[in-house]
Amino acid sequence: MIKFGTSGFRGIIGENFTKENVQKVAYAIATIVNKKKFVDPIIDIGYDNRFMGDFFAKWVSEVLIAYNIKVNFFEKSLPTPVIGYLSKSHTFGIVLTASHNPYYYNGMKVFQGGGEVPDDFASKIEKLANSVKSAKIKTLSFEEGVAQGKIALASNYDEYLKSALSFVNKKEILAYNPKILFNAMHGNSTSVILDICKKLGFKNFEIMKDNIDPYFEHGLPAPYLKNLTDQAKRVKEENFDLGLALDGDSDRITCIDKSGQIYDCNYVLTLLFNYLVEARGFKGGVVHNTAFTNLISLVAKAHDRTDYVAKVGFKNIAEIFKNSDAFIGGETNGIALKEHLLGKDGVLGAILLIDMISYYKKSFKELLTSLEKEYKFKGKVLEFAYPITLKKKEEITQQVFVKKELPKLERKLVSCGYSDGAKYVFENGYWAMIRFSGNENVVRIFSEAENEKACLEQIAKLEDFIGVKVRQ
């Protein structure tokens, strides 16, 4: 069964992520393209460093060209945001990636107009893909497609680089010359980071874990706190000014301060929003999902900017981008600038952070501490994911979302909402949340409290409440 979740179609390689299923998805996209009668349709195809990623990408291409759709096939793995950006000028972009999921997963993300396709479009793909018999799908060999000019072997992404670099000040970065430690996490960010730094003339950096490892050290290629202890240690001990970690397909980012402290995009987005408004004169508001620090709302209010709230999933942020004045948006794991891309971009986030500390000539932690002091709000957001069975998911659904039982959290409950998970809001702007992932069989627990200890206490109570313990 082919199912699109929060961000594309994903599955275990050899189980439901198979040659047969990716070609069914390709057939569905080709059918939609031909039905809508796009003029000279072109689809950009990319992949990450996962096992057989290039094979899956070629199998997708072989279907598309059989239905008279030209393909730009990138011969080396590239960040998902690059393909997403190219979809602004072409019919679609397709990336073979399972993002931050375990190494035995792969997936497909589909982009149109610079953002992932919305739910209604994904539903059409699902319906067509699940209804077609594999034997009826036409294919043309990859080699024949190249020979006939239906597949162009691509390598140029200068337009993406030009766009990303347009948001930073080269002179300020080179003048401050911060020492940066990038972490590619064995993903596909390395070549683009090198290209951007070369165009900037910036040399004071190092990239760790830049070799291809389709097993991702048998862990998750995700910039989670537990995966960054070695990088954080190096940042502190070797006097780097900033550590920047990107996930397997380079759309997620986490920041490490020179002190070794690790910050996710709750704080990356908050500081960048404040910087771009205060120092760069950007107009418009900010959009983030429901599970986000309350500090950003205080910053938006102080600048007289609208604070938009979206459901979890970047395509929901993209929809608000399209229909509002929000210029920047983000979730816990990624950020986007509307002028650049409607989807999250870890590479852009990285160079914006370098630009920001070069402008202020202060560390990330110093800037955040100043903001917390100014708005009299100090908080810590933590999030954990817990693998669950379908039976356990049904039990939690009944308890939390049907019976609406309330956990005992020893705080005064101000409100409780169920529009996107179960969110419990307390006094002083703090909160806790339970929600299911849209991409994998996990339940997530979030908390924002005055410090890490209080967060962990809240999370432990919610773990007991729904009966989960093993964290991903």
N, C-alpha and C positions, 0 to 999 in steps of 0.2 A: 504494500500500500504506500503510495506516494503522498506525503503530507508536508505542506509548507508551514513552518512555525513562525516565531517572531522574526527570524532572519533567514529565510530561504528553506530549502529542502536539505535535510541532513539525515545520515544513517550510518550504521556500522558497515564497513567495507565487506562485501561478500554476503551480507545478510539481506538488507534492503537497499543498500547503496551498491548497485550493480550496473554493469554495462547496459543491461536491458532497461533498467529504470531511468538512467540518465538519458538514454536515447528516447524514451517515452516523453520525458520532459522536453527534450529538444524538439520532438515532433509536435508537441502541444504549442510551443512557442512559434514554430514555423507555421503551423496552421493559423494561429492568431495573426501573425504578420501578413500572411497571404490573404486572409479574409479582410483585413483592414486596408489592403492594397497600398502598402507603403511604397513610395517611389524609390527604386534602387536601394533596397534595404541592405544595411551592413551591420553585422554584429561583431563586437570585439570579444575575444575569448582569452581568458587568463586562468592561471592556476597558482596554488602555493606549493610549498615543499613537501606536501604529504605524499604518502606511498601511492604511486601510480597516478598522480595528479595529471601529468601530461598525457597519459593514456586516456583517462576519462575526458579530458579536454578535446582530444582528437576524435573520440567517439561522438561527442556532441557535435563537433564540426561536420563530421561525415553525414549526419542527418540534415543539418541546416543547408548545406550546399546541394543536397539531393532535391531540396524544395526551392531551389533558385534564390537562396539568400547568401550573399557574399560574406566571407568571414575574414576578419583581421586576427590572425593567430599569433600571439606573443610567444616567442620561442623560449624565453626564460621566465621563471616565476617573477611576478610583480605584485606589489601591494594591491589589495582590493580597491582602495581609494583611487588608484590610477585608472583601473577599468571603469569604476564608477564615474570618474571625471570624463572619460572619453565617451560615455553614453550620452553626454550632453549634446554632442554633435553627430552621433550615429543612432541607429534605430534602438539597439539594446546593447548592454554589456553583460556577459556571463562570466562569473568567477567560480572555478572549482575549488572550494574551500569549506572546511568545517570550523574555521575561525579558531577559537580557544578550546574546542572539544578535544578529548583524548585522541591519541595517534591512530587508533583503529577506526576513527570516524572520517568520513569525507562529506562534502555537501556541495550545493549549488546556490549561489546568490545571483539574482537577476536584477539588473539596473536599467532604468529608463529616465532620461532627463536629469541625470546626476543623483538620483536617489533610488533606493530599492523599490520595486513595484509594490503598490498598495495591496491590501488584503483582497479586494474584489478581483483584481487582476490575477493574484496568486491562486485564488479559488478557481478561476477559469482554466489556469494551467493544470491544476490538480484534476479537475473534472475530465479534461481531454486526455491527460496522461494516464489516468486510471481506467479510461474506457477503451483505449486502443490496444489491439493485439500486436505483439512485437513483430510477428511475421508480416504484418501489413505495412511496417515502417520502411520507407525507401532509404537507402544509403548510397554514398559514392565514396570510394576509398580516398583517404587523406592525400595520398601521393597523386592520384588522378585529379583531385581538386586543385592541388598546387599547379600541376601541369596545365590545366585548363584555365588557370587564372581566377578560379572561384575562391581560392584561399590565398591571401597575401600573408607572407611570413613577416610579422611586424616586430619592430624594436623601438620605434620612436614614440616618446611621450613628453616631448618638449613643452607642449601646451600645458600639461599638468604642472611641470616644474615652474614654468613662467607664472602660472596662477598662484602657486604656493608661495613663491618668492616675492610676489607683489605685496604681501602683507607684512613684510619685515623690513627693518632698516639696516642695510648692509654695513654702513659706516659705523653705526653705534655698536653692532655686534663685534666688528673687527677692533674697534677702539677699546672695548671692555675686555674682549678676548677671553671669555670664560672657559674653563677646562671642563669638558663634557664627557661622560661615560655613557655611551649608548649600549643597550642590550637588545639584540635582535631575536633572542630566544629561539634560535635556529629557524626563524621565519624568513619572510621574503622582503624585509625592509632594507637590507644592507646596500644593495645597488643604488636605491633611490637616495638613501642618506649620503652615500659617497658623491652622487651627482649633485645634490643640493649643496653640500659643503664645498665642493669644487667650484660651483658657480658663485658661491659667496666669497671664495678665497679663504675659507675658514679651515684651519689645520689643527686646532688645539682640541682634538677629540680622539677617542678610541671606541671601537665597536667590539663588544664581547659576544660570545656565542653566535658568531656570524657564519659558522659552518653548517652545511645541510645535514640535518639529522631527522629523518622521517619519524623516528620514535620520540623525538623531543625529550630525550633523557628519560623515557618511560613516565613522563609526567604530563601536565597540561601546559601547552604553550600560551599561558595566560599570565599577565603581569599582576598576579595576586601577591599579597604580602609574603606568604610562605615561600614563594618562588624567587624572591628578590633579596634574601638575606646575604648571599655572597656578594651581590652587586652593592648593596647598602654598605657592607663592611668595607669594600674597596673605595667607595665614594668618600667615606669618612677618613679612612687611614691614608689614602693617597691624595688627599686634598683636591678632589674634584669639586667644582662649583655646583654641579647638577648631574644627577643620574636620570636617564630616560629609558624606560622599558616599553617595548611594543610587543603585541601578541603575534601569533603565527601568521596572520594575514595582514598585519600592520594597520588595522583600523582602531585598535585599542591602545591606550597609553596610561602609564603610571609614572609619577615623578618622585625622585629621591632628592631630598635637600642635602646640602653639604654636611649637615650634622648626622646624616644617615637615616633620618626619619623619612617614612614612606607616605606619600599622599596620592589618593586616587582622584578621579575627575570631579568628585564633589568639590574639591578645593582647586583643582586645575581650572575648571570652568568658572568658578567664582572669582578667582584672581584674574583670569584672562578677561572676563566680562568687565570687571572694574577697570583694568588697565586700558582696554580698547575704548571704553567710554571716557575715562578720565584723561588719558594721555594722547590717544589717537583720534578722538573726536567722532567715534562711530555713533550713528543714530539708530534708535530703535530699541526693542526689548530683548529679553532672554527667554528661552524655553528649555525646560528640563522635565524629567519624568517625576512620578509621584514619590519615588524613593530617593529623596535628595535633601541635602543639608538646608536647613532653614536660613542659614547665613545669606545665601544668594537672594532670598526674598527681601531681606533687610537691605542689602546693597542696591537691589533694583528700586526699592521704594525711596531710598535716599537720593538716587539719581533721577527720580521721577520717571522711571522706565517701567513698562508693563512686564510682569512676571507671569509667563504662560506655563501651564502645567499640562503635560501629555501623559498618556498611558505608556507603560514600559514598551520599548521597541522603537528603534530609530525611525522607522517609517512613519510612526505617529508624530514624532518631532518634525519630520519632513512635511507632513500635511499642515502643521501649524506654521512652519516657515512659509509655505505657499500662500497662506491666507492671513498673514499678520505682518507686523513691522519687526518681528524678532530677527536679529542679525546673527545671533550666535545661539547654539543649543548644545545640550549634552546629557549624558547619562553617567552613571558611576564609572563606566569604562571607556568613554569616548566623547569627543567634542566635534562640532562642525561649524564652519562659517558659511552662511547662506550664499554669499557672493562667490564662494569657491565650490561648494559641494553640499548636496542635501543629505549626505550620509557622513558618518564619523570618519575621521582621518587622523590616525596616530602620528603620521609623519608631519602633517601640518601642525598638530598640537605640539610636537617636539620643537619645531623651529619658532613657533610663537612663544613658547616658554623661554627659549634662549634669547629671543628678542626682548621679552619682558624684563628679565633680570639684567640684561645689558642696558636697558633704558634707566631702570631705577638704581642700578649698581648696588643691589641688595639681594640677599638670598631669598629663596622661596619661603622659608620659615619666617624670616623677618617681615616679609610682606604680609603673610597670613596673620601673624601675631598683631601687626599694626591694624589690620582690618577688623579682627576680632575685638580689639580694644576700642576702636572707633565706634563699632555698632553694639558694643556691650553684649556680645553673644559668643561664647566659647563652647564648641561642641565637638564630638567625635562620632563619625559614622562608621559602623562596621557591618559587614555582610558576609554570610556564609551560605554555602549550598550543600544540600544533603540528598544523596541518591536515594530514591524510593521505588518501591514496586507499584504497579498499577492498583493493587489491592490497598496499599497504604495511602495512595493518592485519594482513593475513594473514601477511606476512613477520615482523612483530614478534611476533604470536601464536605462531608456530612457534619463533622464537628464544628468547623470554622465558618463555612459559607451557607450551610442549610440551617442547622440549628442555631448558628451564630452565638456559640458559647464564648464567653469572654475570659481571657487569661487573668490570673491574679498577679499584677505587676507592681503593686504597692506604690502606685502613683495615681494622682487624680486624673481620671480620664475626662478629657474635654469633648472629644468626638471620636466616632468610629465610622470609617467608610469602607465600602466593598466594591467600588467601581473598578479597581485594578489591584486585586489582592485584598487582604484585610489590613487596614492601616489604623493603628491606635494612636491618637494624638493626645499628648499630655500638656500640662502647664509649662510655661516658659519656652514653648516652641519645640520641645523634644517629642520623639515619636518612636514607634516600633511597627514592624510590618511582616506579614507572612504572604508569600505569593508563589505560585508555581511557575517554573520556567516554561517558555513557549518553544524551546528548542530541544530539550532533553528531559529525561525522567528525574528531575530534582525539584525539591521545594527549597525556597530561599527564605532566610530570616534576616531582617535588617533591624538596626537600632541606631538612633541618634540620641546621645545623652551627653552630660557635661564632661565626661572623660572616658578613657578606654575601659577602666574598671567598671564603671556604671553600665557601659554598653554591654560588656561581657555578662554582667549579672542579668540584664534584661534578656539577652539572647539565651542564656541558660534556662531562664524561666519559660521562655517560649519553646525551647527544645523539649522541656519536660511536658509542657502543655499539649504539644502535638505528638510527642513520643518519637523524637528523632535524636540521634547522637553523633553518628559518623559523618564528619564533614568531608566534602570533596577535596 
